[in-house]
Amino acid sequence: MAVDPVSLCGLDIADDEAGMACALELAALAAEQGEVPVGAVIVSEGKIIGVGSNSPITGLDPTAHAEVNAIRDAAQRIGNYRLSGATLYVTVEPCSMCSGAIIHSRIGRVVYGTTEPKAGVVESAECFFEKPFLNWQVEVVGGVKAEQCATTMTEFFAARRAGKKKLKKASPAAD
């Protein structure tokens, strides 16, 4: 998804609340496409350098999580695969794949909204960034706009379940 971050969130991100607000806007864009509503923004020196939202379904790419898409976007925009010192804002706790990409891109700080009890590896299912074998340290802040991020996910999946239930009732039963 090609998104102009300036038109989406403005040019400057002053604090964690503003970064997460922008990530939530990206999550809403993902939901509009039928994707799980996760959004991510990468900021360096107060400026947005990359944005992403979930797109594995529409992109036919299992690696197209919001974080990976934002990392790819930032690397292209700055012309470097190393994003040292940048902050990644993401609405949901990163999974193992995204956490690995965060390490390899050298992002310095991750700020996430809500936990992901099944697949989150920052604090839920695992504490990946605390592993002694990692060659890069990441500062982590969780719980920024947590309630709003959690509500976004809950409402999306409730609507998806309701839609499936409606389809099931509408289809004739097989005999």
C-alpha positions in Angstrom: 0.0 0.0 0.0 1.6 3.3 -1.1 0.8 5.8 1.6 2.1 9.4 1.9 2.9 9.7 5.6 2.8 13.5 5.5 -0.8 13.5 4.2 -1.7 10.8 6.7 -0.2 12.0 9.9 1.7 15.2 9.2 5.4 15.5 9.0 6.4 15.6 12.7 5.8 13.1 15.4 6.4 14.9 18.7 5.8 12.0 21.2 4.7 8.4 21.6 1.0 9.3 21.7 1.3 11.0 18.3 3.3 8.1 16.8 0.7 5.6 18.0 -2.1 7.8 16.7 -0.5 7.6 13.2 -0.1 3.8 13.5 -3.8 3.6 14.4 -4.7 5.5 11.2 -2.7 2.9 9.3 -4.4 0.1 11.1 -7.8 1.5 10.0 -6.6 1.5 6.4 -5.6 -2.2 6.7 -9.1 -3.0 8.1 -10.7 -1.2 5.2 -8.9 -3.7 2.9 -10.1 -6.7 5.0 -6.6 -7.1 6.6 -6.1 -7.6 10.3 -5.9 -3.9 11.5 -2.2 -3.4 12.5 -0.4 -0.3 11.6 3.2 0.7 12.0 5.2 4.0 11.7 8.9 4.5 11.8 10.2 7.8 13.1 13.8 9.2 13.1 14.6 12.5 14.7 10.9 13.4 15.0 10.2 12.8 11.3 8.3 9.9 9.7 10.6 7.9 7.5 8.4 4.8 6.9 4.8 3.6 7.2 3.2 0.2 6.9 0.0 -1.7 7.5 -0.8 -5.4 7.4 -1.2 -6.6 3.8 -0.5 -10.4 3.6 -3.9 -11.1 2.1 -4.1 -8.4 -0.4 -0.3 -8.6 -1.2 -0.3 -12.4 -1.3 2.8 -12.2 0.9 2.9 -13.9 4.3 5.7 -11.6 5.4 3.7 -8.4 4.7 3.1 -7.6 8.3 2.8 -3.9 9.2 6.2 -3.8 10.9 8.0 -5.4 7.9 6.2 -3.1 5.5 7.2 0.0 7.5 10.8 -1.2 7.7 10.9 -1.8 3.9 9.3 1.6 3.3 11.8 3.4 5.6 14.8 1.6 4.1 13.7 2.7 0.6 13.0 6.3 1.7 16.4 6.8 3.4 18.4 4.6 1.1 19.8 2.4 3.8 18.8 -1.0 5.3 20.0 0.1 8.7 17.5 2.2 10.6 19.8 2.8 13.7 18.2 5.1 16.3 14.8 5.0 14.7 11.6 4.3 16.7 9.0 1.9 15.4 5.4 2.5 16.6 3.1 -0.4 16.1 -0.5 -1.0 17.3 0.1 -4.6 18.3 3.0 -6.4 20.1 5.3 -7.7 17.4 5.5 -11.4 16.4 8.8 -13.4 16.1 9.2 -12.6 12.4 8.8 -8.9 12.9 11.0 -8.9 16.0 13.8 -10.5 13.9 13.3 -7.8 11.2 13.5 -5.1 13.9 16.9 -6.5 15.1 18.3 -6.9 11.6 17.3 -3.3 10.7 18.8 -2.0 13.9 15.7 -0.1 15.0 16.6 1.4 18.4 13.2 1.6 20.0 9.8 -0.2 19.7 6.6 1.3 21.0 3.6 -0.9 20.8 0.0 -0.5 21.8 -1.7 -3.7 22.9 -0.3 -7.1 23.7 -0.8 -10.2 21.5 -1.2 -13.1 23.9 -0.9 -15.9 21.3 2.0 -14.6 19.0 3.5 -11.6 20.7 7.2 -12.1 21.5 8.0 -8.9 23.4 6.3 -9.9 26.6 3.4 -12.3 26.0 4.5 -15.6 24.6 8.2 -14.8 24.8 10.6 -12.0 25.7 12.6 -12.0 22.5 14.4 -8.7 22.8 16.0 -9.9 26.1 17.8 -12.8 24.6 21.5 -12.7 25.3 22.4 -14.0 21.8 21.1 -10.9 20.0 23.7 -8.6 18.6 21.5 -5.5 18.9 19.6 -4.1 21.9 16.1 -2.6 21.5 14.4 -0.4 24.0 10.8 -1.4 24.4 7.7 0.6 25.6 4.4 -1.2 25.7 0.9 0.0 26.4 0.7 3.3 24.5 -2.9 3.8 23.6 -3.4 0.2 24.6 -7.2 0.4 25.0 -7.7 2.0 21.6 -5.4 -0.5 19.9 -7.1 -3.5 21.6 -10.6 -2.1 20.7 -9.5 -1.8 17.1 -8.6 -5.5 17.0 -11.7 -6.6 19.0 -14.1 -4.8 16.8 -12.5 -6.1 13.6 -12.7 -9.7 14.7 -16.2 -9.3 16.1 -17.4 -7.9 12.7 -15.6 -10.7 10.9 -17.3 -13.4 13.1 -20.7 -11.7 12.6 -20.2 -11.7 8.8 -19.3 -15.3 8.8 -22.3 -16.2 11.0 -24.6 -14.2 8.7 -23.2 -16.0 5.6 -23.7 -19.4 7.3 -27.3 -18.6 8.2 -28.0 -17.4 4.6 -26.6 -20.5 2.9 -28.8 -23.5 2.4 -27.9 -26.4 4.6 -26.3 -29.4 2.8 -28.4 -32.5 3.0 
